[in-house]
Each structure stands twice: as C-alpha cells, then as structure tokens.
Amino acid sequence: MIYKLSNIAETAEIEEEFGIPFRYPNLYRPNPVINGFHETNLSVVTMENKSEITFAIWGLMPHDFKEDWHIFQHNSNTLNVQMEELKSIAWMQDSFKQRRCLIIVTGFYTHHLENGNTRSYHIYQASKKPFYLAGTYNILNDGFLCTALMVSKTDPFVSSYHNISNLAPVIISKEKAATWLDKKSAVNDLKEIIQNPKKIPLEAKQMTSEFFVNNLTPNNRTA
C-alpha cells in the first residue's frame, strides 16, 4: 500500500502538462510529502468535471457521509482501494462506476525491507513531470470530494523498491486519461488499464528519514 505521495510541480507546470486549468489556482501549494494519515488534499480531475483540476480529501468515504474524516479513517483505512473491493463493497460500487478520477502527482514513496531495516524510495517519472494515478471519488454531505488511490500488483521496477506490500498505485498515461474518465467506457477496458497499465519511464531515489521529518506537515481541507 502507498500512504505518501509527492506533488512538487508548480501550478503553471501542471496546467501546461495536462492542458487543464485549476478551478482554484491560488489554493494549490506544491508539497514534497503528502501524508495520507493526515486529512490532506490531492489535486484531481473528475468524471463530473473533466475540464478543471480541483481538490479532494485523501481517503474515500461513503457518498453523502456526514461525520468527520478522522472518525471514518480510524475505523476503515481507505487511502488505497483495490478493484476487488470496488466490486464487492456495496457503498464503493457506484464510486467506481460513476465517479472515477485522475490524481495528479510528481511521485510516490515506497518502502523496501532489507536485512532487518526499511529503506524508503521516491518513485518519479524520469522526465520529472507530473503524471496521473488512477482514483475513485465520492461527494460528502458538505460538498467536499474524497478520493482513494486505486492500487494493483506491483510491476518488476516498483517491486525492486517496494517489498513490504505487493500493491502500488496504477499509473494512467495521458493517452488513457479520456478512457478512464469516460462514463461510456466498458468495464473490461477499465480493467485492462488497471491490470496492464501503459509503462512510463520511472526512476527511484533513496530518501533519508530526516527528509520525512523535515517535510511531513499536515495539509487541511481546501475550501
């Protein structure tokens, strides 16, 4: 599972890369470590609004959920979801069918257990440009969006830097973005994107524990 992401791209860089503007550009802040265990926001493009980048709270909750984020996440960690959960858990089923999204990042952090010690790595695109991760979202009672990363089996590259779990985010290429957000996309086409994502050149950099200590700061809801 993946609980830390990065998005250090500036607003203009993201808008230029994807050809989509932020709905609230003044509220976006680059963040080298987005910590899913805090109530934090991710930049997303949704099926509901494909022409703008907006924000969603990281951690999927039921549609029209009324209680606090911390209450739900204390009982059920939904930062990451698998295809099997989206098919078998009733409140998640509509989310996958009707509310898929693209999560914008510049990387994610993995962990590798070696000789009794854990090493952390930052996985990012070789071009260092932002890219999309597969997500699903719901709309809360107060109007905020909440989202989860969709995860699947790790590929050989990620596995060499991530062995505390065999699951990693699903990367969505720009060529497949429209299919992922299309309401008319067949389930089999969506499964193909999840199970056999198009490869993009990735690199990995080992991170120090001091890096996380210096950069882990909460990022609360965005209005």
N, C-alpha and C positions, 0 to 999 in steps of 0.2 A: 504494500500500500504506500501511497505517497501523501505526505502531510505538509510538505513545504514546497513552495513554488517561488519563482522569481519573475519580476517584470520590471526591468530597468530601462526600457525604451521610453523616449520622450513622446509626448502627445503627437507631435508632428510626424515623427518616425512611424508610429503605429498607423496613423491615418493615411500616410503615403503608402505604406506596405500593403494595406488591405483595401485602400480606396473607399473607406467608410469613415465618416466623422464621429467624434464623441458627441453624445447628447449633452453632456455636462463637462466640457473640456477643462474648466477651471477646477473641477473637483478631483481630477486624476492626479496621482502622485506616483512616480517611479518607486519601486520597492525591491531591494535586493533579496529580502527574505519575507515571503508572505506565509505567515504561520497559521495553518488551519485550526490550531487549537485555541486561537483567539477568535472572536467574532470579527471577521475580516471580509473585505470586499474583493471581488475579482471583476475584471473587465470582460464583458461578454457581448456576443451578438446572438440574438434570439430568433426563433421562428416567427415570433409575433412582430418583430421589428428588425428586418434584415438590413435596413439602410442606415442604422446608427449603432454605435457602441455605447452600452450602458453598464450599470453595475449590478452585481448580485452577491448576496451574502454566501460565503462558502460553507456549505452544509445543507443538504437537501432536507426539507421538512414538508409535511403534507400540504396540499393545496388548501388555502384559506386557514392555515394554522394560526391560532390566536395567542399562544403562550410565548414565553421568551426563548430565544435561541439556545441559551445555556441549559434550560430545562430539557429540551429535546435531545441535544447532543450529549448530555450526561447519561441519558438512557439508551441512545442509539447513535453511534458514530456513523454519519452519512456523508463524510467528506469525499469518500470514494464509493462507487457502486459498480457492480458487475451486471452483465447482460442477464444472467440467471435471476438476480434479484428483481430487475425491472420487469421480468416476465412473471415472477411468482408472487410478488408482494403487491397486494391489491392497490394500495394508495400510490405506488410507484408506476403502475402500468400506464396510466394516462399521461404521466410525465414523459415517458419515453415516446409514446405515440404522438403526442400533441405539443410537447414543449422541450424540444432538443435545442441545444445552444453550442456555440463555439467559445471556448475560454481562451483569452489571449495571454500568452506568457513569453518570456525570453528564456525560460528554463525550468527545470525541476530538480529536486535534490534526492539522491538515492543513498543507500547505506549498505556497506559490504562487510560482512563478518569474516575476519581473518586472524587466525592464531589467538583467538580469545578477545580480540579487540575489534571495535567497529570503526570503519573509515567512512567518511561522508564525501560524496561527489556531487558536483554541479553538472547536470547534463544540459547541453545547449546546442543550438543549431550552429554548424560550422561557420556560416555567414554572420553569426551573431545577431541576426534579425529576429524579430518576434514571430511566433508561429501559433497555430491553433491546436487546442486539445479538445477532444470530444466531451460534451457535457449534457446534462439534462437539468431542467429547472422547474420550479413551481412559483406561484404568486401567493404571498402571505396575506393574511387578513388586513394588514396595514398598507398593502400595496407594494411592499418591497419584494424583490425577487430573491430566491435562494437557489443554489446550484450545487451539483456534485460532479466531480471528475468521473468519467467512465474509465474503468480500468480493464485490462485484459492480460493475457500471458505475456511475459517479457520476451523480447527478441534477444538474439545472442549478444548484441552490443550492450544493451542495457543490463542483461544478466551478468555480464562481467564486472559491473559496478554496483549490482543490487541483488544480494542473495538472502536478505532477511525476509523477503517475500518474493513470490513468483509473478506478481502483478505490477503493472506500470500503466501510466496514462496512455490513452490512444491518441496518437498524433493525427490530425486531419490536414491533409495537404490543401493548398488553396484551390487546386483543381477539383477536389471533392467537397469543398465547403458548401456549394449550392445544393448538392445532393443531400447532404446532412440536414440542411435547413428546409428542404422541400417537403411540404405536407403530403405530396403525392408519391414520395419515394417508397418503393416496395421494401418490406421488412428484410427480405433476402439481400437487397442492395445495401441496407444499413448494416446487416450482419457482416457482409463482406468487408465493409470499411473497418469494422471493429476487429475482425479476426485476421484480416490481411491488409493492414494499412500500408499506404504507399510510403516507401522509405525516403527519408530526407537525411542528408549528411549531418551526423551528430558528433560532438566532441565531449570529453569529460575532463573535469578539473577537480583534483582533491582539495577539500576545504578543511580549514583548521577549526577546532572548537571555539577559538577566540572569535572567528568570523561570525558565528551564530550568536555568541554572547553580545557582540557589538551591534548586531543588526536585527535581533528579534525584538520588534516593537509592535504593540497592538495597533490595529487599523480599524477603527469602529465604523458603524454603518454610515453610508453616504446618503444624504438627503436627496 
